[in-house]
Amino acid sequence: MNEYLDQKYTGRESLPKSFRDVSFEGCTFSDCDFKELDLAHSRFLDCTFKTCDLSNVNLGNARLRDVTFENCKLLGVVWTKLDDLTNPTFKSSILHDADFAQADLSECDFSESDFLNARFDDTTLLKADFQTAFNYLIDPLRNKVRGAKFSLPEAVGLLKGLGVVINSSS
């Protein structure tokens, strides 16, 4: 396994040629295009992704620990294929069509992130922060949400799975 420590990457040209079975620790990726890349069996420890496109990446058997995504595009990512997802942070990121089924996202910070059509099913969201996140639909009967933080008007998305009808007053 190739290992990269405390490296800074800007743009796709600066990235290693292969990401399969690669380990990154303490690395920062800025303005990088990972779209549809195979990141299977790779490890990212204490890494930061800034303004990167990771849409439709393959994370099969990958490990992500203490990874931060800031202003990233993460469309269609299947987070359930990871071997390990520990303490991620998503800030101002686009997570459309992401699949978080059965993921443990306890205490995760989702500040200003967009979850349009994201899937949460049997997901652990204990003490997660959704206060400034939007477009999420989370069924509190199918997910663990105790202590999670939400704010109005987006918190109405918690009621849709319960079959509750909410009419706005005129």
C-alpha positions as CSV (number, residue, x, y, z in Angstrom):
1,M,0.0,0.0,0.0
2,N,1.4,3.4,-1.0
3,E,1.4,5.9,1.8
4,Y,1.2,9.7,1.7
5,L,1.7,11.8,4.8
6,D,0.9,15.5,5.3
7,Q,0.7,16.3,1.6
8,K,-1.2,19.1,0.0
9,Y,-2.8,18.5,-3.4
10,T,-4.3,21.2,-5.6
11,G,-6.2,20.3,-8.8
12,R,-6.3,16.9,-10.5
13,E,-2.8,17.1,-12.0
14,S,-1.2,16.9,-8.5
15,L,-3.0,13.7,-7.5
16,P,-1.4,10.3,-7.5
17,K,-2.2,8.2,-10.6
18,S,-3.9,5.4,-8.7
19,F,-6.0,5.6,-5.5
20,R,-6.7,1.9,-5.0
21,D,-5.0,0.5,-1.9
22,V,-3.5,3.9,-1.1
23,S,-3.2,5.5,2.4
24,F,-3.4,9.3,3.0
25,E,-2.8,10.7,6.5
26,G,-3.0,14.4,7.4
27,C,-3.4,15.4,3.7
28,T,-5.3,18.3,2.2
29,F,-7.0,18.2,-1.1
30,S,-8.1,21.5,-2.7
31,D,-10.1,21.9,-6.0
32,C,-9.5,18.3,-6.9
33,D,-11.7,16.3,-9.2
34,F,-12.2,12.7,-7.9
35,K,-15.4,12.3,-9.9
36,E,-16.1,8.5,-10.5
37,L,-12.7,7.5,-9.3
38,D,-12.1,4.1,-7.7
39,L,-11.1,4.8,-4.1
40,A,-11.7,1.2,-3.0
41,H,-9.5,-0.2,-0.2
42,S,-8.0,3.3,0.4
43,R,-7.5,5.0,3.7
44,F,-8.0,8.6,4.5
45,L,-7.0,9.6,8.0
46,D,-7.3,13.1,9.3
47,C,-7.7,14.5,5.8
48,T,-9.5,17.6,4.5
49,F,-11.2,18.0,1.2
50,K,-11.9,21.6,0.1
51,T,-14.0,22.4,-2.9
52,C,-13.6,18.9,-4.4
53,D,-15.9,16.9,-6.6
54,L,-16.2,13.3,-5.3
55,S,-19.4,12.5,-7.1
56,N,-20.0,8.8,-7.7
57,V,-16.7,7.7,-6.3
58,N,-16.3,4.1,-5.4
59,L,-15.6,3.8,-1.6
60,G,-15.9,0.1,-1.4
61,N,-13.9,-1.2,1.6
62,A,-12.3,2.2,2.1
63,R,-11.6,3.7,5.5
64,L,-12.3,7.4,6.4
65,R,-11.5,8.6,9.9
66,D,-11.6,12.2,11.0
67,V,-12.2,13.4,7.4
68,T,-13.6,16.9,6.7
69,F,-15.4,17.8,3.5
70,E,-15.8,21.6,3.0
71,N,-17.8,23.0,0.0
72,C,-17.6,19.6,-1.7
73,K,-19.8,17.9,-4.2
74,L,-20.6,14.4,-3.2
75,L,-23.4,13.3,-5.5
76,G,-24.5,9.7,-5.5
77,V,-21.9,8.5,-3.0
78,V,-22.8,5.2,-1.3
79,W,-21.4,5.6,2.2
80,T,-22.6,2.1,3.2
81,K,-19.8,0.4,1.3
82,L,-17.1,1.8,3.5
83,D,-15.3,-0.5,6.0
84,D,-14.9,2.4,8.4
85,L,-16.5,5.8,8.5
86,T,-15.5,7.5,11.8
87,N,-16.1,11.1,12.8
88,P,-16.7,12.7,9.4
89,T,-17.6,16.4,9.0
90,F,-19.6,17.8,6.0
91,K,-19.6,21.6,5.8
92,S,-21.5,23.4,3.0
93,S,-21.4,20.3,0.9
94,I,-23.8,18.9,-1.7
95,L,-24.9,15.3,-0.9
96,H,-27.7,14.8,-3.4
97,D,-28.7,11.1,-3.8
98,A,-26.1,10.0,-1.2
99,D,-26.9,6.7,0.6
100,F,-26.2,6.7,4.3
101,A,-28.2,3.6,5.1
102,Q,-26.9,1.8,8.2
103,A,-24.0,4.3,8.6
104,D,-23.0,5.6,12.0
105,L,-22.9,9.4,11.8
106,S,-23.1,10.1,15.5
107,E,-22.0,13.7,16.4
108,C,-21.5,14.5,12.8
109,D,-21.5,18.2,11.7
110,F,-23.6,18.7,8.6
111,S,-23.5,22.5,8.6
112,E,-25.1,24.1,5.5
113,S,-25.1,20.9,3.6
114,D,-27.7,19.9,1.0
115,F,-29.3,16.4,1.3
116,L,-31.7,16.4,-1.7
117,N,-32.8,12.8,-2.3
118,A,-30.3,11.4,0.3
119,R,-31.2,8.1,1.9
120,F,-31.2,7.7,5.6
121,D,-32.4,4.2,6.7
122,D,-31.3,2.5,9.9
123,T,-28.7,5.3,10.2
124,T,-27.3,6.3,13.6
125,L,-27.5,10.1,13.9
126,L,-27.1,10.5,17.6
127,K,-26.2,14.1,18.5
128,A,-25.6,15.0,14.8
129,D,-25.9,18.6,13.9
130,F,-28.4,19.4,11.1
131,Q,-29.2,22.9,12.3
132,T,-28.2,24.6,9.1
133,A,-28.5,21.6,6.8
134,F,-31.4,21.4,4.3
135,N,-33.4,19.2,1.9
136,Y,-33.2,16.2,4.2
137,L,-36.0,13.7,4.8
138,I,-35.3,11.6,7.9
139,D,-37.8,9.2,9.4
140,P,-37.2,9.2,13.2
141,L,-38.8,5.8,13.5
142,R,-36.3,4.2,11.1
143,N,-33.2,6.1,12.3
144,K,-31.6,6.8,15.6
145,V,-31.8,10.6,16.1
146,R,-31.7,11.1,19.9
147,G,-29.9,14.3,20.7
148,A,-29.6,15.3,17.1
149,K,-30.0,19.1,16.4
150,F,-32.5,20.4,13.8
151,S,-34.0,23.7,13.1
152,L,-37.2,25.0,11.4
153,P,-38.4,25.0,8.8
154,E,-36.2,22.1,7.6
155,A,-37.1,20.0,10.7
156,V,-40.5,19.5,9.1
157,G,-38.7,16.8,7.0
158,L,-38.7,14.6,10.2
159,L,-42.5,14.4,10.1
160,K,-43.0,13.3,6.5
161,G,-42.0,9.7,7.3
162,L,-44.7,9.7,10.0
163,G,-47.5,10.5,7.5
164,V,-48.2,13.8,9.1
165,V,-49.8,16.4,6.9
166,I,-48.7,20.0,7.6
167,N,-50.6,22.9,6.1
168,S,-49.0,26.4,6.1
169,S,-51.3,29.0,7.5
170,S,-52.3,31.9,5.3
